[in-house]
């Protein structure tokens, strides 16, 4: 694809995340245009294309993959379909943004990454939250010592799931860790700036065999500990916290910032006196630029295409999938 021009996107499937996230994200980006939509039902593809004023609609996925007017493909399909369509898109010379988790396991992810590399196309996992201005600024603050030396990264993400949801099917890559816990794992790896040297996990597995609730402990170089909890059985929670020797940063609505106001975080600085208690701590509410995080992800994807490889904070998903595998294996071994 020639550089210096807008990337023409095609979306493979009319999933909820397509309507809620990627259609407005692509349209709001500075580097992408939405060129085509595909559904296995031609009438659905046409109806969505008419609704969102998309030039091209395809009644089968293969037709979109082969569309010469499409440069990049977004894949929001269920987890068990990621590999086959990533491979097909790469064979067609399309760059690929794939929903998380990238694959069903690390072995499958490694094959996908290698295949895309051999075809000279970019493969990026769709972790939109990494591209928020808030995430970027908090990373800078932590690197510059705003909370002292980082010691703890804690993430919680949960919501109650409805019976019959496909995410309860192990054959389809179901489970709380794969669906929402992956955000917390991504958070620990991003802020630790490294891969975990050790992991532990405990989980409650449901009747279908998937993890309904899981808690993970990750050990990182530099005496940094990550604690991740996720669940399909608990009320909605979505936050992370970074704790250092000199303070902490709490980030509410971490992965789904509010649409009606600026994202915020709370910075607590420990009192300077050696024997000062919590009353001496200074607490400030920080506000950040309100940006569509999906648009920011699309623009980051474009920079990665220009660079020829995923540009920080993006990643291809292999290291993430490797850690998810280790955690689920640890949880199953303790059953």
Phi and psi in degrees as a GROMACS rama.xvg file:
@    title "Ramachandran Plot"
@    xaxis  label "Phi"
@    yaxis  label "Psi"
@TYPE xy
-61.0542  143.706  UNK-2
-84.5548  166.993  UNK-3
79.6499  14.3482  UNK-4
-134.883  165.448  UNK-5
-65.1653  138.42  UNK-6
-80.511  129.77  UNK-7
-92.1572  117.746  UNK-8
-98.3293  145.656  UNK-9
-123.096  142.174  UNK-10
-114.165  128.571  UNK-11
-96.2754  86.3334  UNK-12
113.962  147.252  UNK-13
-103.874  64.0981  UNK-14
-81.6077  165.277  UNK-15
-59.5188  -39.8675  UNK-16
-65.0895  -25.7739  UNK-17
-63.5642  -48.8336  UNK-18
-68.704  -44.75  UNK-19
-77.6585  -34.5664  UNK-20
-116.49  -58.1871  UNK-21
-79.9987  -35.0066  UNK-22
-62.7382  -53.4816  UNK-23
-65.5074  -29.5455  UNK-24
-65.6753  -46.7359  UNK-25
-65.6058  -43.8866  UNK-26
-66.6456  -28.0165  UNK-27
-90.9823  -3.12194  UNK-28
-79.0452  165.895  UNK-29
-97.3045  -1.24411  UNK-30
-131.232  2.78008  UNK-31
-133.612  151.186  UNK-32
-129.415  143.103  UNK-33
-88.7049  110.874  UNK-34
-98.4272  -33.3483  UNK-35
-154.689  149.463  UNK-36
-125.441  148.032  UNK-37
-132.63  145.819  UNK-38
-144.643  154.154  UNK-39
-71.4887  -9.86479  UNK-40
-111.162  111.262  UNK-41
-59.098  -35.8671  UNK-42
-65.7616  -38.2772  UNK-43
-65.2874  -45.7246  UNK-44
-58.281  -43.716  UNK-45
-67.1896  -40.7553  UNK-46
-64.5085  -42.7848  UNK-47
-66.5405  -42.03  UNK-48
-61.6096  -40.3328  UNK-49
-66.1716  -42.8561  UNK-50
-62.2136  -41.387  UNK-51
-103.667  9.94107  UNK-52
56.704  48.3769  UNK-53
-94.7086  131.165  UNK-54
-60.6516  -36.2185  UNK-55
-128.676  140.814  UNK-56
-130.141  136.232  UNK-57
-124.091  138.293  UNK-58
-89.9822  8.02059  UNK-59
-153.071  149.934  UNK-60
-64.0205  -39.539  UNK-61
-59.7597  -36.8259  UNK-62
-64.5441  -37.1825  UNK-63
-69.7616  -41.7816  UNK-64
-56.0497  -39.7695  UNK-65
-87.7214  -1.81149  UNK-66
-65.8933  117.924  UNK-67
-69.9934  -12.0619  UNK-68
-89.9607  6.02047  UNK-69
-114.959  130.48  UNK-70
-99.4856  -32.9139  UNK-71
-139.497  148.603  UNK-72
-118.802  133.923  UNK-73
-102.582  129.561  UNK-74
-115.658  103.03  UNK-75
-102.582  17.4828  UNK-76
-70.0284  163.717  UNK-77
-55.4926  154.721  UNK-78
-55.652  -35.9775  UNK-79
-72.2101  -11.1843  UNK-80
-98.8134  -4.41463  UNK-81
-60.921  -49.3451  UNK-82
-61.0713  -48.9426  UNK-83
-62.7741  -39.0184  UNK-84
-83.1936  -26.999  UNK-85
-63.2179  -45.4158  UNK-86
-61.6797  -44.613  UNK-87
-62.8763  -42.5535  UNK-88
-65.5591  -41.9039  UNK-89
-63.2426  -41.1436  UNK-90
-63.0088  -26.511  UNK-91
-88.477  2.96766  UNK-92
78.1058  20.4243  UNK-93
-95.3657  140.469  UNK-94
-74.1019  154.481  UNK-95
-135.42  128.967  UNK-96
-110.634  114.858  UNK-97
-114.182  135.603  UNK-98
-60.7469  155.441  UNK-99
-82.194  155.29  UNK-100
-70.2482  154.719  UNK-101
-57.9729  -38.512  UNK-102
-147.745  -175.806  UNK-103
-83.2752  -23.349  UNK-104
-162.479  174.245  UNK-105
-67.0861  -34.0168  UNK-106
-63.72  -43.3242  UNK-107
-65.0636  -41.4298  UNK-108
-61.5959  -41.7171  UNK-109
-61.9935  -40.6108  UNK-110
-65.3449  -38.6633  UNK-111
-66.6565  -44.7696  UNK-112
-62.9651  -44.09  UNK-113
-65.8873  -39.7072  UNK-114
-63.7145  -44.3367  UNK-115
-64.819  -39.4681  UNK-116
-61.3045  -42.1484  UNK-117
-67.3398  -24.8507  UNK-118
-94.3896  -2.6857  UNK-119
71.5378  30.3779  UNK-120
-118.68  155.33  UNK-121
-83.2604  133.467  UNK-122
-119.099  123.709  UNK-123
-133.162  136.316  UNK-124
-81.6307  140.144  UNK-125
-88.4255  68.3332  UNK-126
-94.8467  88.6249  UNK-127
-63.2786  -33.769  UNK-128
-63.1436  -26.6175  UNK-129
-62.9009  -21.9772  UNK-130
-100.125  4.51341  UNK-131
-64.2629  143.058  UNK-132
-56.2981  -34.1305  UNK-133
-60.4784  -45.1101  UNK-134
-60.9039  -45.3404  UNK-135
-59.7918  -44.7605  UNK-136
-70.288  -38.0758  UNK-137
-67.359  -38.3433  UNK-138
-59.1835  -43.4624  UNK-139
-62.0753  -44.1287  UNK-140
-60.4545  -43.8618  UNK-141
-65.174  -43.1188  UNK-142
-61.9106  -33.9081  UNK-143
-88.4842  6.17938  UNK-144
88.0009  21.9316  UNK-145
-61.8795  -26.0591  UNK-146
-121.648  23.2821  UNK-147
75.8647  -147.841  UNK-148
-83.4295  125.397  UNK-149
-62.986  132.139  UNK-150
-126.429  -30.7418  UNK-151
-139.794  135.121  UNK-152
-122.44  117.967  UNK-153
-122.159  131.231  UNK-154
-134.434  138.288  UNK-155
-130.638  131.418  UNK-156
-147.745  120.73  UNK-157
-154.312  158.5  UNK-158
-164.136  150.983  UNK-159
-77.9496  129.385  UNK-160
-95.8423  153.764  UNK-161
-92.5276  144.503  UNK-162
-56.8197  143.135  UNK-163
88.3503  -6.44451  UNK-164
-61.4864  141.106  UNK-165
-62.2359  -21.484  UNK-166
-73.3859  0.569423  UNK-167
-97.0271  3.18627  UNK-168
-99.8891  114.224  UNK-169
-64.1207  -30.0404  UNK-170
-67.82  -18.6011  UNK-171
-102.771  11.2438  UNK-172
78.5511  35.0032  UNK-173
-78.5637  174.305  UNK-174
122.358  151.189  UNK-175
-66.3214  -37.8548  UNK-176
-62.756  -46.3265  UNK-177
-65.3952  -34.9644  UNK-178
-89.6271  -49.4075  UNK-179
-119.328  -30.3265  UNK-180
-64.5157  -25.5636  UNK-181
-59.5853  -29.4241  UNK-182
-64.5972  -44.5705  UNK-183
-65.2545  -40.1158  UNK-184
-62.8214  -42.8523  UNK-185
-60.6468  -39.0863  UNK-186
-63.054  -45.7682  UNK-187
-63.8799  -42.2918  UNK-188
-67.5013  -38.4529  UNK-189
-66.3888  -49.1009  UNK-190
-78.3874  -29.1309  UNK-191
-72.1272  -25.2996  UNK-192
68.0517  28.3049  UNK-193
-161.538  173.114  UNK-194
-96.4752  149.217  UNK-195
-66.7894  140.558  UNK-196
-87.9469  -19.5536  UNK-197
-154.784  148.435  UNK-198
-138.823  149.969  UNK-199
-138.512  152.801  UNK-200
-157.103  150.94  UNK-201
-137.772  143.454  UNK-202
-147.849  156.474  UNK-203
-103.917  118.533  UNK-204
-98.8959  136.936  UNK-205
-84.8784  -177.661  UNK-206
-64.0575  -23.9469  UNK-207
-84.4239  -10.0507  UNK-208
101.783  -5.44474  UNK-209
-89.0861  157.228  UNK-210
-74.2944  122.7  UNK-211
-92.3304  -32.7366  UNK-212
-139.91  135.124  UNK-213
-144.58  138.556  UNK-214
-122.26  134.132  UNK-215
-126.69  146.396  UNK-216
-121.164  125.157  UNK-217
-122.148  132.557  UNK-218
-105.678  130.243  UNK-219
-120.481  158.584  UNK-220
-57.6007  154.238  UNK-221
80.2777  20.2988  UNK-222
62.4963  35.7277  UNK-223
-102.103  132.37  UNK-224
-114.777  136.534  UNK-225
-111.2  135.053  UNK-226
-125.342  121.578  UNK-227
-124.75  129.478  UNK-228
-127.685  143.543  UNK-229
-148.177  154.663  UNK-230
-163.362  149.053  UNK-231
-101.658  5.14151  UNK-232
-115.395  -1.63707  UNK-233
-115.7  162.147  UNK-234
-60.9131  165.454  UNK-235
-63.3757  126.055  UNK-236
-141.774  143.458  UNK-237
-157.783  89.2188  UNK-238
-156.461  159.395  UNK-239
-139.514  159.24  UNK-240
-137.918  138.279  UNK-241
-115.002  125.237  UNK-242
-122.292  129.062  UNK-243
-124.618  -174.832  UNK-244
-72.3279  -15.1067  UNK-245
-122.168  9.1348  UNK-246
158.502  -167.545  UNK-247
-150.941  158.739  UNK-248
-128.682  121.221  UNK-249
-106.438  131.625  UNK-250
-120.469  101.347  UNK-251
-79.4566  161.81  UNK-252
46.8937  46.0368  UNK-253
-60.7609  -44.7313  UNK-254
-103.235  -9.73995  UNK-255
-134.991  74.0109  UNK-256
-62.8911  153.587  UNK-257
-64.2674  146.924  UNK-258
-87.3094  -14.2008  UNK-259
-108.878  20.4633  UNK-260
-178.065  171.393  UNK-261
-72.8528  146.18  UNK-262
-63.9588  148.262  UNK-263
-130.383  167.385  UNK-264
-150.734  157.418  UNK-265
-115.227  120.067  UNK-266
-101.163  120.752  UNK-267
-110.196  120.675  UNK-268
-104.543  128.009  UNK-269
-66.3772  139.996  UNK-270
-55.2019  144.357  UNK-271
-74.8159  -27.3977  UNK-272
-71.0781  140.625  UNK-273
-56.93  -33.7795  UNK-274
-106.508  18.1774  UNK-275
-70.5849  141.532  UNK-276
-95.3541  -172.136  UNK-277
-62.8013  -24.5012  UNK-278
-65.8328  -21.4718  UNK-279
-86.7666  -8.83857  UNK-280
-68.1244  145.343  UNK-281
-101.791  128.535  UNK-282
-117.856  126.934  UNK-283
-125.911  140.346  UNK-284
-93.2396  123.575  UNK-285
-101.89  139.086  UNK-286
-115.06  150.564  UNK-287
-130.592  162.333  UNK-288
-57.7472  133.528  UNK-289
-89.6883  109.464  UNK-290
-132.371  141.575  UNK-291
-63.2431  113.255  UNK-292
-67.9055  -23.4013  UNK-293
-72.5697  -38.2021  UNK-294
-64.0494  -41.693  UNK-295
-61.9219  -37.8799  UNK-296
-66.2499  -41.1096  UNK-297
-62.1445  -42.1237  UNK-298
-68.0932  -35.1403  UNK-299
-66.396  -37.0862  UNK-300
-60.9887  -43.6522  UNK-301
-61.4968  -39.9459  UNK-302
-64.2838  -35.9271  UNK-303
-66.6143  -39.6199  UNK-304
-61.7057  -43.5501  UNK-305
-61.7957  -39.7841  UNK-306
-79.8171  -20.5252  UNK-307
87.3663  5.39883  UNK-308
-163.445  159.343  UNK-309
-58.7129  130.604  UNK-310
-99.46  133.283  UNK-311
-48.0944  131.752  UNK-312
-95.1521  17.7324  UNK-313
-74.4853  163.463  UNK-314
-154.417  165.108  UNK-315
-84.2029  -10.864  UNK-316
97.9905  -9.55925  UNK-317
-68.986  -48.072  UNK-318
-63.1783  -38.2581  UNK-319
-61.2808  -46.2592  UNK-320
-65.7037  -35.4121  UNK-321
-61.7496  -42.7703  UNK-322
-68.3355  -40.4026  UNK-323
-59.4024  -42.8576  UNK-324
-58.0427  -46.6444  UNK-325
-61.1391  -40.6078  UNK-326
-69.1566  -43.7628  UNK-327
-66.6308  -38.4479  UNK-328
-62.2654  -40.2961  UNK-329
-64.8427  -41.1661  UNK-330
-66.3347  -41.0209  UNK-331
-69.5772  -33.5334  UNK-332
-68.4049  -19.513  UNK-333
-97.0332  6.183  UNK-334
